Structures are given as C-alpha cells and as structure tokens.
C-alpha cells in the first residue's frame, strides 16, 4: 500500500480525527514516518498550520490552491 493510501485509509477509518492528530499518528508509525506529508488546510488556519509543521508535516498549503504554488506540469 502506498503512503497516500495509508493516510487516506487512516483518515477515512477515523471520522472526527483532526489533522494535527493524524499528522502525529503518521509520524509515529514506522511505515509512514519517512514519507513526505503535505497538509492542505482552509485559508487562514495559521494555528493548525503551525501545529502540523511542529508535528512533522513536510509542507502545509492552504485552499484554494493556486497553480503558482503547486508548480507547472
């Protein structure tokens, strides 16, 4: 199972879990500890963004996503 599938499976199986706790859980799990972890949050949620980075997120982006932030394909 790839890293994205693991994260989505955990999130879907645990309704009501917040993204900070999910980030912490993924970083504490040996199977997902080293995977890049990008968190996408609503615009202006700076407290959660900071907490996710503290918990080990690789990157935090806000919605709406802009092409300039993602990069061109």
Secondary structure, DSSP 8 states (H G I E B T S, - for coil): --HHHHHHHHHHHSTT--HHHHHHHHHHSTTTTTS--EEEEETT-HHHHHHHHHHT-SEEEEES--HHHH---
